[in-house]
Structures are given as C-alpha cells and as structure tokens.
Amino acid sequence: MGNGTFHTTRWSLITRAGASEPATAARALGELCELYWLPLYAFARRQGRDDHAACDLVQSFCAELLEHGGLAGANANVGRFRNYLLGAFRHFVDNTQRSARAAKRGGAVTTWRWDDAAERYALAVRGEPDPRQAFERQWAMALLERAQQRLREEHATPSKQELLAALQPHLLGAHDRTGAADVALHLGSTEGAVRVALHRLRTRLRELIRDEVAQTVAEPGEIDDELRALQAALAAP
Amino acid sequence: MAAGEPAQCPRCLLGLAMTPPPTATGPAAPSIAELQPLFPDYQLESLVGRGGMGIVYRARHHKLDRTVALKLLLPDLVGDPQFVERFEREAKALAKLDHPGIVRIHDFGTAGSFCFLVMEFVDGATLRDLLAAGHLSPADVLGMAPQLCDALQYAHEHRIVHRDIKPENILVDSEGRVRLADFGLAKLLGQDSAAPGLTRTRQGLGTPHYMAPEQVQSANQVDHRADLYSLGVVLYEMLTGQLPIGRFQPPSAKAAGVRGFDPVVMKSLENDPALRYQAASDVGRDVRAAGTAGASGTATPPIPPTHRAQEPARHEAPAERPRAMELPWHAWLCTGIVFLATFVTWLRIDSQPTLVEHLRGIGSVSGNAWQVAILHVPAWLLFFYALGISALSTLRGAGLQVPAGLPLLATSLASVFLIYAAVAIERSDEVTCGFGMILTLLTFLVWNATELRRHGLPSLQRHSAVRTRRHRSARRR
C-alpha cells in the first residue's frame, strides 16, 4: 500500500488543492463525511440530543460542508481530518444554536444510512462519558469497519468468500494452533496453506487499515501517531 | 463477517495495523524508478523484502511473462573484482540446484553498482511471518520439516552448505509447500574478511541464535552438520515459538503434544557436530517417525524435569541411549582381540617380584600368571571398551553418552601404554608381553584409521577442538 499513492488521499487533497479545485475537494470531503457521519451523530447524542435532533444536526452539517467545500471559520490546517471534522462540527453546532435557526435538510445526503443510526449508536456507545470520547471511539470503529468492508469487497468471489469467512475468526488470534487445523479440514486444504492464507489476509487488512488512516492525515509520517491516538481513545475508561 | 456484525476487537485491529511490515527493517532500498533502467528485461513491480543478504523486489520478465524475485546484493561489494568473480562462481553452482524444495535461480549478474540474482518468485509467506502468529502445530511441523530435510539433503549431496538457515529464509507458498532460499549466500558474503561492507553484512545476518556453536567459533570451518544444527533451532522454534537459548528445555516442556519430537530436536541441537545427526535425510526420517509415533499414541517416555534443568547440552531422551548390545560387531571384535592378546601376554609373566614393581617395569612379579591375568584383563577390557565407545560415538555420531574429552584421554593413555610396552621389551626377557600389547594397540589404531578414512574426519584435532568449544559455550552459559 503505497506511500507512493499517498498524495492522492482525500484529506491531503482537501488541504492542499482545496482552494484551486473546490469541486474535487468538496467531493473528497463528501466521501469522508459519508464514512464518518456516525461519530458526529454519537457526539451530538452525547451532548444530550435525541435521535431525531442528532440526525437533523449531522445532516445539516454535512449538507453545508458539501455545499461550500468546507466551513467558514474552521481551520483546515489543523493536521488531521478527525480534528478538523470535530472542530468544524462544534463550530457549526455553536452557530446553529446561536442563530436558533432550524437545521435545513439537504437533498444531497439522502443516500446515507440514517435508519439504523439509533440502533448502532445504542449498540456501540454504551458508557462513554463525554461527547468527544464518543466521537473518537465511533471514529475508530467507522474506520475499521470501512477497512473490513474493503477486505470483503476484495474477496467477493465465492471461493474467496468462503476462505475469508473461515479465516475471519482467526485473523487476530495469536497462538491459535487448533484453528488452522480446523479451517484446513473445513476447506480441504493443508495447514501450511491455511497459515499462509491467514498471513496474507492479515497483511492485507493491515494495509487497508493504514490506507484508511492515511486518507485522514496530511503526511504519511502521521499514520502511526493517528493509530496510537485512536487506540488511546478506545482504551480510555 | 456480514455487514452489521460487530467488528472484532477494535484495539487489536489497530494494533495489527501498527506492527511493522516485514519490509520495514534492513538496508535502505533503492526506489523502483531508480533501478528500472538497470533491468531492461524486467518490469520491477514492488519491494517485497529487505534483509542482511540484500533487497528483494518482485519483478516480471517481459519476454517470458514470468514473475520473478530480483535480489540485489550489497552495492559496495561490486567494486571488489574478487568478490564479483566469487559471486559468479558461487551463483553458477547455486543455479545448478534443481529441487522442488529449493528456490531456483534463473539468472545472475551485475547491473550498475549491484550484483543481482533472479530467482523463482514464491507467492506466499516466510516461516518468520507464520511464526509471528505463534508456534505451529505438530501437524504443521510434520508437513513442513520433512520437505526441508529433503531439500537440505539434496543440497548437501551437491556439496552446498546453506550456512544461514532461519525462518526468514524458509518460504511457504500458498499451497503450504516449503522452499529454502538464499543457499550459500552467507558464505559468499561472509567469506572475505577484507571485503568492504563485511561488517554491515555481519550485522545484517543478525541473530546468531540459529548458528551452530562451531560456526559461531569459526565460520570457515563448518560442514553440512552446521545446517543440521540450524534446522534443529528452526524445528524448536516451530514447535515452541521460542529459541533454544542457554539452559533450554526440550520442546515438550514448552508446548503440548510434541513429545515425540524431543529426541529429534535435541539430537539436532547437540553442541558437538559428531553427536548430531550426520545427514538431513536422517532428521527427516526421524521427524516422520515422530509423527507416526505421535499419531499412534506411542510417545517416548517423559524426561525427568531435573535432568532437563541441569543437563541442557546433553539432554537426549533415555530412549536415545543405545544399550551395549547395540554396538556394532567390530567393537566386539576389537574387544575380543584385546582380551585374547592380553591373556596371552600376561600368561608368561610368572617370575617377577611384585605387581607394583612389575607395573613400574622393575624386577619381577612373584605371583603366578593367572593372578596377574585376572588383575589385568578386566582393566584392559574396560580401557579398550571405553576407547571403542568413544571412537564409535565420535566417528559415527551414534548419540552415545560419552564426554567429548574421553577419546583424547583414552588415546593419550594408549600412548603411555605403548611406551611402557616398548620399555618392557627392552628391559626384560618378557618379549611376548610387549609384543602382545603393541599388536593389540596396532589392531585398534588400524581399525580406527579405517573408520577415519571412511568418514574423513580429523579425529584428534576435532576431539580437542570440540572439547574447547564445549568448555567455551558452557562458560558462556
């Protein structure tokens, strides 16, 4: 997964080319918003809004983001997209509250999956004390889900699907000796072949996660920092 | 993993993403754009590995439409014409190796400031990658180890010693087949002490944990048995996930269900090359046998824990210790000759004053010949028996429990007896006595020399050198 392709990642594109190519930047921003709307929803919920209000707020925010290719008053040079998005959202919430205007519903975001937001939020955000933490946890989860989704897409053929399904429970399992034997038996393969397949799957998942993180930071050197920050967010009590 | 299914431990996934990729260590790699002009026949695709031996790229041969691994060796060494000559000579020999368990070399040469090898591309993982997820199962070891042994045996038959067997050099393809890579490169890159870049190469070789003791001591004086030691370390690591360092325990003390492998691994890890396996095919045979024993539930008896802890260097399972009856026929023949010769010799000594004075070669024994014979025969038997066992175990690697210093001691004692016999001939009229002893010793030495010729080992030098190494390694521990 290339550091060589890094210059095309969305966030660096937004921060560098935003001024000269607003349309491209806006599209990239929209794609990132689509991926990370749930963290914003979680943030809004932790601030005390109900499902309906939180949905409205996030949708309005995203519509405005897409419309303007960014938000007036939010600094795009803060480093990572995660910080930028949260900063922009807070700014937007403040403005909205101050003007007490009704959140407008944007037509551009109708494809987003809002229907299960409450359910997913309830499932994932238990016990998070403050809105920022809720946001960061949901961010990490969304990023990982996206990477795993891409892995699934890469294993779309029936034989690969079967392999992925069989190896999925063992992807993170160290010292899992019986697992490989069971899978080999199930797939009619050898243990050695299963271990090799597992290794390659892990390597690919690792690349995909790093690529997803790379989309949200400005420099390749920040990937590990961002991963650490996300880990810390997940580790917090 | 269906959509909506809860994600796996998210922190673990982030941790997975943070672990360094296999290509993250080693020398800085030249970029593909930089290298491409040097290799017009190939399309360089990606960097796949870096290590002490060089940098590996995945590439595609235009005309043959074949994916290959392009390995660049240290750029500094190309300036040394001797190195280039040696490299070409070695590469030519390596290119002749044609075995399904050995990574084939398609081409080699120099390009720009690089020596390069074009090798078969193995689409899979290294054993190191697989071990990163924990130790392997006995079934895995049974699947892989015999393949490794076959490949090694083939190379050894072609007089090529690998010298750097370690999990990084063992590749497993997507079908689970095993291939050995980098044959002979350690020798090539480490041979010339004057070569620039050697230090870096040495550092690049990294951990000496896979090296046989004699290889650590003197890299130039190793034979194929050094590979068998390294193989033992790899087997130990495959079974336990750990390296056999210091006072290590047999694999069965670290992992369940691997007791059958204990004798094979421990014999491979003998410090003394003579006590190790002498051929890779023997290791393969015993690994297979261990698998069969494991499958039928007849594991070898457990090793007492105290023995494990106190005798790390000689910890064969009791089943490995041969009984006296298992000694080859010429050991018994030798003992018989000794017995007869001694008996005939001492029958004639019947007129010397005391036994002590007789032994000192002065005066005469007052006792009768039978008394003297009864006193001497067991001593001679014991002495030559020990000598026989020592020589046998050292020469044939029979795995007997004999201290490495014993052959030296026994041969020294034999020399003393020889001198004593010569003195006896000169000083007394007991000519038969002296001749008997000399004949006995000559018989033994001729037999010993025959064995030496057959196995081509520098007997005494090796014994003493081995003893020194053992002392040193014991001190290191």
Interface residues (C-beta under 8 A of the other chain):
Chain A: D116 L123 A140 M141 L144 E145 A147 Q148 Q149 R152 L164 A165 Q168 L171 L172 G173 A174 H175 D176 R177 T178 A180 A181 S189 T190 E191 G192 A193 V194 R195 V196 A197 L198 H199 R200 R202 T203 L205 R206 I209 R210 V213 D224 L227 R228 L230 Q231 L234 A235
Chain B: M1 A3 G4 P6 A7 Q8 C9 P10 R11 C12 L13 L14 G15 L16 A17 M18 T19 P21 G124 A125 D129 L130 A132 A133 G134 H135 L136 S137 A139 D140 G143 M144 V172 D173 S174 E175 G176 R177 V178 G241
